[in-house]
Amino acid sequence: MTEPSLHINLGGLAMKNPVTVASGTFGYGSEYGHYFDVSLLGAVTVKSLSLKPRPGNRPPRISETPAGMLNAIGLQNVGIDVYLKEKLPYLREKNCTIIANIYGYSPEEYAELAQRLEKEGGADALEANLSCPNVHDAKNTCGPALVAQSPQRVKEYTETIRAATSLPLYIKLSPNVADIREPALAAQEGGADAVALINTLLGMNIDVETRKPCLSNIVGGLSGPAIRPVAVKMVWDAARVLNIPVLGMGGIYTADDAIQFLLAGATAVAVGCASFRRPDAALQVIRGMRDYCIRHGIEDIQKLTGALRLQ
């Protein structure tokens, strides 16, 4: 068989293969550069960027769980100015395709970030994080704390960001909802070019000896293999009602994990906390997907998207 094509198009972004990394798990790319050539990734998704630097939550911010981990980092980042001056040059020098994850306190802040990143060449696509569970006060917050939990707000934020940029726009949504299709459709109606599913699941871990939460933020985001079945199911739900692509993520450690997401309807995937365990995990996923295509006689990996056999 000839070499299979791994090229895909994610809502207007051409990628050499369908694998990126999940925001917050890969720094700004250079942190992993001495482990492997990061330009081999379909795209590098950088840590969430805000207008001003964020220190994040106070420690402890990570807690191990069965088949996963809880984190409450709180979107610690260097801010857009430092990113553009100090982090971006490495990625451009390596000729990486860049997806910039952005976070703001209002639609206008998201729009400003989008405008600056486009104007200053800081990204090839944008992933708007409307779903981080670690930036609110768990002791005092009542009701929906995430923009992504309100379809109306998802649409409003998406429309504002969309009006500010011509870059491909992906909306990162939360699994902490009753029906993922509602916010996914709202993002599509607001002008998104794709949705990113899923962010972490809300969870807690308690130290029974001290009777205190293991995280200073009390709650955190659960990631790792434990959440993969939930993520695959939500990708399946969303893909069946959307006319835009899905970027799937959540517990991907192997090529087989990634292919599950494609079969469920994802066009591309993101490898997250697997990179903590094995820095080149995303590269191994790419190689495994290629081998899968060869083994099954698949000439173009795009043929796997939505190819789930129900009978």
N, C-alpha and C positions, 0 to 999 in steps of 0.2 A: 504494500500500500504506500502511496505517496504521503509525504508529511502532511498531517492534518492542519487546517487553518484554525488558529486560536483567536483570530481577530474578531472583535465585537464593536458595536456602537452603542454606547450607553447614553441615550437621550441627547445625541449630538456630539458626544465625546468619543473619538476614535481611540481604542485601546488595543495594544498588541496581543493581549490575552485578557481573559475575564476576571483577573484577580487583582484586587487592591488590598490595602490594610485598613483596619478599623481605626478611626480617629481616637487618639488618646492611648493607643497601644504601640505606637511606632515613632513617637517623638516628632521630629521634623525631617526624618529620613537619614540625616548624617549619623545619628546614634547607631544605626545598623549598618552603615557603610563599610565598616571593617570586617563584617561577617560575610557579606555578599554584595554583588553589584545591584543596588536597588533600582537601577534603570531597567532591569529585567522584569520588574513588576508591570502589570497593565497600567497601574497608576499608584502614586503615593498619596495617601490621604493624611494630611497633617493634623496635629493636635488642634482642638478648637481655638479659634482666634477671636479675641475681643478687642474693642477699641483701646482699652487700657490694660496693662498687665494685671493678672489675677494671681494672688498667692494660693488660692484654693483653700480647702478646709484644713483645720488643724489635725494632727495625728491623734490617734491611729486612724488611717484612711484605707487600709486593706485588711481583709479577714478571709482566711481560707475556709472553704466549704466543701462538702462532698461533691466531687466532679465539677468543681468550679471555684469561683472567688467572688467576694463582695468588695466593691470599691466605692469610696466616697471622696475621690480626689477633689472634686469641686471645680473642674475646668481650669486648673492651674495652667497659665500660659504666659508667654513673654509679651503679648500684645502685638498689634499689627505693625507698629513702627519697627520694633526690633526684628520681627519676622521678615519684613521686607528688606531691611538693611543687612541682617546677619544670617538668616536661615535660608532665604530664597536663593541666594547666589549658588549655594552648593547644589540644590536641586536642578537649577537651570544648567549649571556646568555639567551635571551628569545626564542632562537631556531627559529628565524624568517628566512624565505626564503628572500634573499636580491637581488634586482635588483638595480645595481648601474648605475645611469645616469651620463654620462661623457661628458665634453666639453673641446675642445682644439682649439688652433689657427691654427693648421696645422694637416694633417694626422698623422705626426710623434708624435705629442703630444697626440692625441687620442690613438695611438698604445702604447705609454709609460704608459699611464693611465691603459689601458687594461692589459698590462703585469704585472704591479705592483699589481693591484687588484686581478688578478689570483694567482700570486706568494704568496701574503701575505694573501690570504683567505678573501679578502674584499668584495666579491660578489659571488653570485651563477649564475648570468646572468648580461649582460651589455646592457644598453640602450644608444646608441650614439645619442646625441642631435645635429642634423645637422640643426636645424630649429628654434632656439630661435630668435624672432624678436626684442629683446630688447638690443642687444649688438653692435649696430652700431649707427653712428651719422646720425640721420634723416635729419639734415639740409644740410649735405654735401654728403651723399651717393647717387650715381646714379646707375641705373642698378640693376641686381640681387644681393641682399645683403646677401642672405642665401645660404649656400651650397646646401640645399635641393631644391632650385629652379633650379638647373642645374643637370639633370640626369647624365651627364658625371662625374661631381664632386662627386655626390652621389656614383656612382660606384667606383671611385678612392678611396674615403675615406673608403668605406666599405671594399674594397680589402685590404687596408693597415691595418685596424683594424683586419680584419679576419686573416691575416697572423700572427698577434701578439698574438692571444689568441685562446684557445679551448673552452672558456666559450660560452654558448648560447649568440648570438649577435642580438639585435634588433635595427633597425634604426628608429629614431623618425623623421617623415616627416612633412612638412609644408602644410597647406591648401591653402597657398597663391601662388597657381600655377593654370595654365589653365586646366591641366589634371593630376590628382593624380596618374593615372596608370603609367605614364612615370617614375617618380622617384621611385615608388614602384617596378617596374620591374628592374630598375637599381640597387636597393638595393639587390634584389634577385639574380641578375646576379653577383653582387660583393661578394656574399657569406653570406648574412644575413640569420639568422634563423627565423626571423619574422620582421614585420614592425609595428611601433606604430603610430596610426592615431587617432586624429590629434593634432598638437600643436595649439596654439592660432591663431586667425585671426587678421590681422593688423587692427588697428582702431585708431581714434582720438576723443578727447573730448575737447571742447573749452569753456572757461568761457566768456560768452558774455559781462559781466560787465567790465572785465579787457582786453578783446579781446586777451587773452593769452591762450596757451594750458594748460590743467589741469595737464599734466604730464611734468616733466622737460625734459624727452626724446622726447617730442612732440608726438610721436606715441607710442602705446603700444599693448599688446596682449589681445584680447577680449576672455573671457571665460564665462562659465555659461550656463544656459538653452537656451539662445538666439542662441548659435552656434550648439546645438544638431542636428537639422535637417541636417545641412551641414556636420557634422561629420558622421552621419549615412549614408548619401548618398556617402561620400567618402570611407567609409569602404565597402559599397556595390560595388562600382566601382572597388576598388582594389582587393577585395576577389575573384571576378569573373575571374581575369587574373593571380593571383598568385598561386604558388604551396607551399607557406610557409604561416604560420598563421598570423593573424592580431590581434594586441592588440588595442582595440577600446577605445576611450576616447573623451570627449567633452560634457559638460553639463549634466553629469549623476548625478541625485539627488536621484532617486528611483530605486527599482528593475525593474519596468516596463521600465524605461529608459535603464537600462543595458541590458535587454532582447531584446530590439530593436536592439542593436548592435550585439548580438549573432545571431539573425534571419537574419541580413544583411550580416553575414559572419565572425564576429569576434569570436575568440576562447576564449579570455579573455577581461576584461575591466579594466579601471582605473577610480577611483573616484577622482575628482580634487577639485575645489573650494567649493564644497558642504561641505567639511570638515571644512571650515572656519565658516560656518553657524551652523553646527552640528558636533562636533568632532567625533562622532561615526557613521557618515553617511555611511562609507564603510561597517561597520559591519551590519548596517540595510539593506543595499543592499544585502549582502550575505544571511541574514535571509529571505528576501523577495523573492530571487531567489529560495531558498529551498521550500518555501511555494508555489510558482508558479508551481514548478515541481510536488509537491504532488497534487495540485489542478487539474493539467492537466494529471496526471498519467504518468509522464515522469520519468523513472528509472535512466537515465544518462543524465546529463545536456549537455554533448557533442552532444547529438542528436538535440539540438536547433541551433547549429552553421550552418548557411546557410539554415535554414528551413523555410525561407520566402515563403508564399503561394501567387503566383501571380494571381491565379484564384480562 
